[in-house]
Amino acid sequence: MLDRFNRNINYLRISVTDRCNLRCRYCMPDEGIKLLRHEDILTFDEITGFTKLAVGKGIDKVRITGGEPLVRKGIVTLVGMIAEIPGITDLAMTTNGTLLENFAADLKRAGLQRVNISLDTVDPDKYAWITRRGNLNDVIRGIEAARKAGLNPIKINCVTGESCSEDDAAGVTEFCRKNGLELRYIEEMDLEKGKFSIVHGGIGGHCALCNRLRLTSNGKLKPCLFNDMEFDIRTLGYEKALRLALENKPEKGMTNSNNSFYNIGG
């Protein structure tokens, strides 16, 4: 699918839940969040139905996100349903990794191909502070489980402040080097202020190369992360929502005051 700026839109990111078992300081506000009602969250049939349509139009890369996707009940079943859609060449998931030890093998059998795991520090105390409740050892075990299951390549997403040479980022760099993991540095972003940058080690944040659409867990199809525009697949119907998102995808990101990272999947 080509948008009006001749970009090939072939990548769909699907947020399957707004819930997360961590409370990362750069993602969740101190006062907590108002969660969606369960009846407002897309069903498995709705997610796979829309994805099947999108794949038929040209999407071939799908990423499952959250919140934390592994807290969605029945996530392995959903992965299997999406994996059965003909035409998907790349099926991946972004996860914080803390629950991955218990899911990696089943996800691989269901058809998941690879994972991106969030890891901002290898200091256990700093990790607990950043996440407000996380245990670094859970992530380490999740990485090993993903490796054992064959969810390769395993990519690490490291959120930084202003530089990838900061102490925490440098520690993650060395950890990845020793363990044969691919690493991407992502500077901390601000949706409302429109603060975003190119992802080091990936193409994210480079508007001229953007190839993605985002589906939120309550059915809003967003053509741009840094934009308030969204199209409801329930009220508009799958095909019309997809067409409008494609036709209205902006040339570049600006600001987004309607969403947060925890409910849009980053």
N, C-alpha and C positions, 0 to 999 in steps of 0.2 A: 504494500500500500504506500503510495506517495502522498505526502501532504503538500500544501500549497507552496512550500519552499523546497520542493523536490527532495525531501528527506525520505528515505525508505523506512517506514514504521513497521518493524517486525518483532517488537519486544513488548510483552505484557507483564507487568508486575501486579500480583494479586495479593492484597492484604486480606487474610482470612479471619483476623480477629483484632480488636483494639486492646485486648488484654495482654499483660506481660507479668512474668514472675519476678522481674527485677524493677527497679525504680531509678534508672540512670539519671544523674543530675542534669545532663544536657538534653534529656528527652522528656522526663516527667517533672512537672512542677512540684514544689515542696508540699503544696496543699492537696496533692493527689488529683485525680481526674474523675469526670463523670462518665461512667461506662455506658455503652449502648445497651439497649434492651436486647435480649436474646432474639426476640421476634423481628428485630430490625436488621439483624445480621443475615447476609446471604446464605441460603441453604447450599448443600453440596450440588444439588441438581442445578440450581441457578448459576453457580460458579462454573460448572462444567459445561452447561448449555451455552453461556456467553463465550467461554473460551473456545468451544468448538466452532462457533460462528466466526470469532476473530481469527482463528487458525485458517478457516476456509477463505478468509479475505487476505491472508498474507502473513499473519503472526506465526513465527516458528520458534521463538524463544520465550519461555515462560519462567517466571521466578515467583515463588511463594514466600510471602513476608507476613509481618504482623503489624503492631504488637510483636509478641513472640508466637510464631506459628505452632510450635509444639504444645502450647497450652490449649489449642483448639481440639475439643473432643472428637476423636475419629480421624485425626489428621492423616494417618496412614491410608485409610480408605479413600480420602479425598485425593491424595497423591496418586493412588492407583487409578482412580477415575480419570484424572487429567492425563496420566501417562498413556492411557488407551486411546487418546485422541490422535488420529493419524495426521502427520505433518509437523508435529513438535520435534525439533531436532536437539533442543537444549532445555532440560527441565531441572531447575535448581531451586535452592531454598536459602534464605538468609535467616540465621538463628543466633541467639546469644550463646548457644552451645551447652548451657547448664543442664539441659534435659536430654541431650543428644545420645548419651551413653545408653539410654533405655530404648531409643528409637532408631538408631543408625541402621542396624541390620534389616529391620522391617521396612524402613523407607527405601533402602536399596532394592529389596525384593519387590516392592510396590512399583518401582520404576523411576525413583529419583536418581539423578545422575551425579549431582555434585552439591556442595554446600559452601556458603560463605559464613564465617563465624566471626562475631564481633569480639575483639580483644584489644583493650586500650592500654593495658599495663600488665606486667608479669610480677608485680609486687602484690602479694596477697592482701596486705592491709590497705593499699591504695585501691585495689580492685573492690574490696568490700565498701570503701568509702564512696567510690564513683557510682556503684550500683545500688548502694544503700542496704543491700541484703545478700549480695552474691558471694559465692565461694569459688575462688579461682581453681581449686582442684576439680570442681565439677566440670569446668570448661576443658581442662587438660585431659580429663578422662573422655569427654565428648569428642575431642579432636582425635584421640587414639581410636575410639570406637568408629569414627567416620573413616579413618585410614584403613582399619581392619575390614570394614564393610565394603570398601572400594568406592567411596563417594569422592572421587578424584576429578579434577584437582581440588584440594582443599585450599580455599582462599581466606585470608585473615583481613578483616576490616578494622583498621585502627584509627579512631577519632583523635585528632590532635588539636592543640590550641592554635598557635601561629606557625609552628615549624615541625617538620618530621624529624628534626634532630633533637627535640626535647628528650629529657631523660626517660620518660615512660615509653615514648615511641622508639627510642634507641634500644630499650630493653626488649620490646616486642620484635624489633628488627633482628636482633641477635637470636632470639628464640626461634623465629621463623627460619633463619639461616641454618641453625643447628638441626631443625626438624624437617627441612625440605618443604616448607609451606610458602605459597605465594602470598605476597603482602600488598595491600592497598592502603595508602594514607588518605584520610578524609578529614579536611579541616572542619572544625565545628561550624555548623551553619545556623542561620536564623531566618526562618520563613517570613516573619512579619517585616523584618528589616531588609529582606532581599539579599542577605549575605550568603553567597555560595561561591565555590571555587572548583576548579578542575580537580578530579580525583587523581592523585598520583598513583600510577599503576593501572589505571582504567580510563574510560572515556567519559565517565559521569561528570556533569557540570560543564561540559563543552556543548553549548546550545546548538552550534552549527552541525554537530554530529548526532544530535539527540534522535534516538530511534524508538522511543518508548511511550506507552500509555500506562496509566495506573488505575486499577480498580480497587476502591476502598471496600472495607468489610461490610458496609451497609449499601453497596451498590452504586456508588458515584464513580463515574468514569472520568478521570482527570487527564487532560492532554499535556499538562505541565505541572511539575512539582511546585514551582514558584509562581503560581497563578491561582486565583480564586475560582476559575472556571471549572465547572463539572456538569456531567450529564447523567441523570438517573436512569439506569438500565431497566428498572422496574416500571417507572411511569412512562418512559419514552419507548420502551421496547429495545431489545438488544441491537438490532440493525440500525435503527435511527440514532441511538446513543453513540454507537461506534462511528457512524457517518459524521455526526456533528462534532465529535471529538477530533476526528481527523481533519475536518474542514476548518476547525477553529484553533488548531494547535498553533500557539504563538511562535514567532521567530526566536524569541529569547525570553527567559524567565525574568520576573520583576519581583512581586511580593505575594504572599499567601497569608491572609488573615483568618481564613476559615478552617484551617487544618493544623495539626501538629504531627511531628514525626511518629509519635506512638500510634496514630490512627491512619496514617497514609502509607507507611511502609518504607519511607526514605527513598 
